[in-house]
Structures are given as C-alpha cells and as structure tokens.
C-alpha cells in the first residue's frame, strides 16, 4: 500500500531477523526506492525469537507499513499475520508483512516467485527436466509449489531425515508427483534414471560451510547447480559443484533481489527494475570468503 502524499514523512519498512547485521536488504530496497522515485525508509532490526511478536506489534504501532522477515522468524510471522496469501499458506512461512488499508496485517511469501524470476533471468529450463532438491526444511517448502507448476519431468527431495521429505511429498502431492528419499538413496536413483538436470541446495548446513552427504554422480551432463543461500565468493555447495565439474552454477543472490522486488511491489504497487542491483551485488560479493581460499 502506498500512503505517500498524505504527509511528507517517508513510509517506514525494514527487515527483521536474528542475526541481521549482514543483510543486503536495506541496500536493495534503497536502490529500488531511488529507481522508482519512492520516498521510504528501510532499516534492519535484530529481534530474538522470544520477542518477535511484541517487537513487531510495536513497530507497526509506530507506523511501519511493512517488513521483510528472515531466519528464524518466517513461521512466527505466518502466525502473526491476520491474513495469508495462498502461497504463504502453502509455504507455512511468511517473508513479507504488509499493513493493508483496513489496518490488518497481510502475510505473503515471495521466496518462490523470487527463485522463479532468478531462474528465468539465468535462462534455466525446468519443463521436462529432472529436478533434485537437497533438504526438506522451510526453504524447500517455500519453493515447491512454483517448481511443480513448471512441469518438470521428475522432482526428487533428498533429506537426512526421510520423514521430513515424506511430509513435503504429502503436503504438495496435489500439485505434482514428488519423490522423497535420503541422500544415500541418490546413487540408486541415478543408476536407474540418470543424473539430475537441476540440483537445488536448500539445507541450512551451508550456514556453517557444511554440505549434505552427496556425490558428484548426481549431476546429469550440462546440469545446473543452484544454492538458495549466498556467501561472499562461492557458497560451500557452489564451490563443491564447480569442483565436481558443473559448468552452470549460481547462488541465491539473484533470488534475494527478485524476492525483494516482489515485496516492494506488494508494498508500493510499483515493480522496481532489478538488473542494476543484481550486477552491483554480484560485484561486491565476488571477494572469496577466507574459508574458501
Ligand atoms: P529452515 O526452516 O530454516 O530451513 P529447518 O526446517 O530446520 O530450517 O530445515 C533445515 C534443513 O537443513 C533440513 O532439511 C535439515 O535436514 P534434516 O531435516 O534431516 O535435519 C537440513 N540440514 C541442516 N543441517 C544439515 C547438515 N549438517 N547436513 C545435512 N542437512 C542438514
């Protein structure tokens, strides 16, 4: 919602997470605001889990129009919202809260749309391709619906704990066939059907620079490897995929920009251009992290 013009005070937005110090969202939204001539303020808020609801209510009471929500608050944000969009309900998680005209709080999830916009930008085909998702947590839940809607040949979720992959198989089965397995079953899948064309890393192991127990044989020739996470230089998964001989790799910086653009659109009713911000972020992110040197 755009309340600009009612008075001269810029509308306030922000990102909430824990930790949040390294979030790129303030940079991205400042660029979007400049590119679309929108007057707004956007800042970071480090909020511990037990204070999420009270601090969020306080922000909205002081006039905030919306916030982005990141780890570990996305499920709490879904509970806080008065109304959920269909995609947020499916995801069971909210990454964007917006105050509506009637004062109620709308919870949306723009992560899946952000991923799809990024894959389109990168020219990655999904239709009739064999997709493998590593991990069965909240990140996977947020992207499953649009991936299944893209009509892949197969979609496999591999996870340490089989039951969590099975849960997602059940929850999204109405949208398309989902295969669920543990990492140790992947060689057998590959032997039977060949490698995967698109491999998406969606575990939280990467935050500690770790990887699930996977082997390079998961990749089909000309495979594309994508990490939902991002880190200075390469993420551990992108680094590993390159070393495994995968030529087409990307990390989630583009998705970060695209999900932010979707949130900006929800708040302001204006779609910001993303290409320049993507380039700027990629340039500043190109320095390898010490543990990858
Ligand atoms: P979030 O909602 O932030 O994604 P989550 O729901 O706890 O967090 O999901 C984390 C995902 O990362 C899960 O798929 C988890 O695997 P399990 O369900 O088997 O626990 C995965 N994960 C976390 N650490 C991992 C590690 N060291 N190796 C492999 N997978 C890991």
Boltz pocket constraint, residues with backbone or C-beta under 6 A from the ligand:
constraints:
  - pocket:
      binder: B
      contacts: [[A, 71], [A, 134], [A, 135], [A, 136], [A, 137], [A, 138], [A, 139], [A, 140], [A, 159], [A, 160], [A, 161], [A, 164], [A, 202], [A, 203], [A, 204], [A, 205], [A, 210], [A, 211], [A, 212], [A, 213]]
      max_distance: 6.0
